[in-house]
Amino acid sequence: MDRDSELRVITLNIWNKSGPWPARAELIRQGIQALAPDLVGLQEVLQLEGRAGDPDGDQLAELNTHLRFHAAYAKAADFGGGLQFGNALLSRFPILEHTRIALPHCDSGEQRSALYALVQHPQGLLPVFVTHLNWKLHHSDVRQKQVASLVDHVFRLAPVDDQRLPPIVMGDFNAEPDSDEMRFMRGLTLLAGRSVYFTDAWVFAGSDGARRSSEGAPGYTFDSRNPYAALAHEPPRRIDYIYVRGPDRKFRGEPIEARVVFNSEAPDTPGLWPTDHFGVFCRLHVAARE
């Protein structure tokens, strides 16, 4: 199969620079190289204002050292002193444009955003959205507003158009699959009287075994068997997603594989994990079928 007839995608929350960051960064780089993705959506990425592209002040640039992807970044929050926290994209293909999308926070005490990027894929223009929603367990009402706003922006920036590939929406949604906000994404419930449908790559692709973590949990991406996640004292759950608004009429955007990745400690360094989340990897078919 022609490599460019499919798209390899990862989403991963990198946990900013918490824990042993230099060692974690190298483990993440090794994992990215091994998976050979075309797109990597990242959350909790730090950047000092005015230092974009400088590995000493831009966590994305530091992580991209030796990987040499095209890169885009959009802040979500300002932490003071010029320190920003946001979402990012690494792409094997050129990024033609990108912008920040502010999401409603509803006086929740958190600032959230999404990154929109338009990628020049050999099969056509590819809209990509990377996001990170409110984290608190009781903030479903806020996440519902954020998801509804995000979907509005997806249809505004990536209207249904056979000339473009189906948009990808990925990230840390901090919501379980049976929450109203994720059910809305899958066309199973209404928000404000509206319904949409995005394919959850995890649900669509592979067998039960392929969709389970190495310990048998049903695709959990925040799991207390990871000691960094255990620090939060939260229940294990699936909260990281890759969605695609497809397959379209040409069957582009059909998931053909999905699995949990970055879900084990370093083989030679017990106790060292890539981050506090596990990632999601998927392959999408993007060549037109008649």
C-alpha positions in Angstrom: 0.0 0.0 0.0 1.2 3.5 -0.9 2.3 5.2 2.3 0.4 8.4 1.3 -2.9 6.5 0.9 -3.1 6.3 4.6 -2.5 8.7 7.5 -0.8 7.8 10.8 -1.9 9.9 13.7 -1.0 10.2 17.4 -2.5 12.3 20.2 -0.6 12.6 23.4 -0.8 14.9 26.5 2.9 15.4 27.4 2.3 16.6 31.0 4.2 19.9 30.5 7.6 19.6 32.1 6.4 17.8 35.2 8.5 14.9 36.6 11.9 13.9 35.0 11.3 15.9 31.8 14.6 15.5 30.0 14.4 11.7 30.3 10.6 11.7 29.5 11.3 13.9 26.4 13.8 11.4 25.1 11.3 8.5 25.7 8.6 10.4 23.8 10.9 11.1 20.9 11.9 7.4 20.7 8.2 6.5 20.7 7.4 8.9 18.0 10.3 7.7 15.8 9.2 4.1 16.3 5.5 4.7 15.4 6.5 6.9 12.3 3.4 9.1 12.4 2.4 11.7 9.9 0.7 13.9 12.5 1.2 14.2 16.3 -1.2 16.3 18.3 0.2 17.4 21.7 -1.3 18.9 24.7 0.1 20.7 27.8 3.0 22.2 25.8 4.9 25.1 27.4 6.3 28.1 25.5 7.9 31.3 26.7 6.5 34.3 24.9 8.8 35.5 22.2 10.9 32.2 22.2 9.0 30.2 19.6 11.4 27.9 17.8 14.1 28.1 20.5 14.5 24.8 22.3 15.5 26.6 25.5 12.2 28.4 25.7 9.8 26.4 23.5 9.0 22.8 24.7 7.7 21.9 21.2 10.9 22.9 19.6 12.8 21.0 22.2 10.8 17.9 21.6 11.1 18.3 17.9 14.9 18.3 18.1 16.1 15.6 15.7 12.5 14.7 14.6 12.3 17.7 12.2 8.6 17.8 11.7 6.7 20.9 10.6 5.3 22.5 13.8 2.5 24.7 14.9 1.5 25.9 18.4 -1.5 27.7 19.9 -1.6 28.9 23.5 -4.4 28.0 25.8 -3.4 29.9 29.0 -0.9 32.4 30.3 0.8 31.3 33.5 2.5 34.6 34.1 6.1 35.8 33.4 5.5 35.1 29.7 5.0 31.4 30.2 2.2 29.9 28.0 0.5 26.5 28.1 -1.2 25.1 25.0 -1.7 22.7 22.1 0.6 21.8 19.3 0.9 19.8 16.1 3.9 18.1 14.5 3.4 17.2 10.9 5.4 15.3 8.3 3.7 17.5 5.7 3.8 21.3 5.3 1.5 23.3 7.5 0.0 26.0 5.2 -1.8 28.0 8.0 -2.7 27.7 11.6 -4.6 29.7 14.2 -5.7 29.6 17.8 -9.4 29.0 18.7 -10.5 30.3 22.1 -13.0 28.0 23.8 -15.6 29.1 26.3 -14.5 28.6 29.9 -17.8 29.7 31.5 -16.1 31.3 34.6 -14.6 27.9 35.4 -11.1 29.2 36.3 -9.5 27.5 33.3 -8.6 28.9 29.9 -8.9 26.4 27.1 -8.3 26.5 23.3 -7.9 24.5 20.2 -5.2 24.7 17.5 -6.4 24.7 13.9 -3.9 23.8 11.2 -4.3 23.2 7.5 -1.9 20.5 6.3 -0.8 20.0 2.7 -1.2 16.2 2.4 -0.5 14.5 -1.0 -4.1 13.4 -1.2 -5.5 16.9 -0.6 -5.8 19.7 2.0 -6.2 18.3 5.5 -7.8 20.3 8.3 -6.5 19.3 11.8 -7.8 20.4 15.2 -5.9 19.7 18.5 -7.6 20.5 21.8 -7.6 20.1 25.5 -10.8 20.6 27.5 -11.5 21.5 31.2 -10.2 18.7 33.4 -12.4 18.7 36.6 -14.6 15.7 36.9 -17.7 17.9 37.7 -17.2 20.2 34.7 -19.2 18.3 32.1 -21.4 21.4 31.6 -18.3 23.4 30.7 -17.0 20.7 28.4 -20.3 20.5 26.7 -20.1 24.2 25.8 -16.5 23.8 24.7 -17.3 20.8 22.5 -20.3 22.6 20.9 -18.1 25.7 20.2 -15.3 23.5 18.8 -17.6 21.8 16.4 -18.9 25.2 15.2 -15.4 26.2 14.4 -14.7 22.9 12.7 -17.6 23.4 10.3 -16.7 27.1 9.8 -13.0 26.4 9.0 -13.5 23.0 7.4 -17.0 23.0 5.7 -18.0 19.8 4.0 -16.1 19.9 0.7 -15.0 17.0 -1.5 -11.9 19.0 -2.4 -10.6 18.6 1.1 -9.9 15.6 3.3 -12.2 15.0 6.2 -11.0 17.0 9.2 -9.4 15.4 12.2 -10.2 16.5 15.7 -8.0 15.1 18.5 -6.8 15.7 22.0 -7.4 15.3 25.7 -11.1 15.9 26.1 -11.1 15.0 29.8 -14.4 13.2 29.3 -15.4 9.6 29.3 -17.0 7.9 26.3 -20.5 7.8 27.9 -20.4 11.5 28.9 -22.9 13.8 27.1 -20.0 15.8 25.5 -18.5 12.6 23.9 -21.9 11.1 23.0 -22.6 14.4 21.2 -19.4 13.9 19.2 -20.6 10.4 18.2 -24.1 11.5 17.2 -25.7 9.8 20.2 -27.2 12.9 21.9 -28.1 16.5 21.2 -26.5 19.6 22.6 -28.6 22.8 22.3 -30.9 20.9 20.0 -28.1 20.1 17.5 -26.6 16.8 16.5 -23.4 15.9 14.6 -21.3 12.8 13.8 -17.6 12.3 14.1 -16.1 8.8 14.0 -14.2 7.8 17.2 -11.3 6.0 15.7 -11.0 3.8 18.8 -14.6 2.6 18.5 -14.4 2.1 14.7 -11.1 0.4 14.2 -9.9 -3.1 15.2 -11.0 -5.9 17.4 -11.7 -5.8 21.2 -8.2 -7.0 21.8 -6.7 -4.3 19.6 -8.7 -1.7 21.5 -7.5 -2.8 25.0 -4.4 -1.7 26.9 -1.8 -4.3 27.8 -3.4 -4.8 31.1 -6.8 -5.5 29.6 -8.5 -2.2 30.5 -10.9 -0.9 27.8 -8.6 1.6 26.1 -7.9 3.7 29.2 -5.6 6.6 28.6 -5.5 7.9 32.1 -4.7 4.9 34.3 -3.5 4.6 37.9 -1.1 1.8 36.9 1.0 4.7 35.6 2.6 6.2 38.7 2.4 9.7 37.3 -1.3 9.4 36.7 -1.8 7.8 40.2 -0.7 11.1 41.7 -4.1 12.6 40.8 -6.0 9.9 42.7 -8.6 9.8 39.9 -10.5 6.8 38.5 -8.9 5.1 35.4 -10.7 6.1 32.2 -10.5 6.8 28.5 -10.3 10.5 27.9 -8.0 11.0 24.9 -9.5 10.7 21.4 -8.9 10.9 17.7 -12.1 11.8 15.8 -12.6 12.2 12.1 -15.6 13.7 10.3 -15.8 10.8 8.0 -15.6 8.5 6.2 -16.8 10.9 3.5 -18.6 10.0 0.2 -15.2 8.8 -1.2 -14.6 6.7 2.0 -11.6 8.9 2.9 -11.1 9.2 6.6 -12.0 5.6 7.4 -10.1 4.3 10.5 -8.2 1.0 9.8 -6.3 0.6 13.1 -6.4 2.2 16.5 -4.5 1.4 19.7 -3.2 2.8 22.9 0.5 3.8 22.8 3.1 5.3 25.2 1.5 3.0 27.8 4.6 1.3 29.4 7.6 2.3 31.4 11.1 2.5 29.8 12.5 -1.0 29.5 15.8 -0.1 30.9 14.6 2.5 33.5 12.0 1.2 35.9 9.6 3.9 37.0 10.2 6.1 34.0 7.1 6.6 31.9 6.7 8.9 28.9 4.0 11.1 30.5 1.0 10.8 32.8 -1.4 10.0 29.9 -1.2 7.2 27.5 -1.5 8.2 23.9 -3.8 7.1 21.0 -2.5 6.0 17.7 -4.6 5.4 14.6 -4.3 4.8 10.9 -6.8 6.4 8.5 -7.4 5.6 4.9 -7.2 8.8 3.0 -7.1 7.8 -0.7 -10.4 8.1 -2.6 -12.3 5.0 -3.3 -14.9 4.7 -6.1 
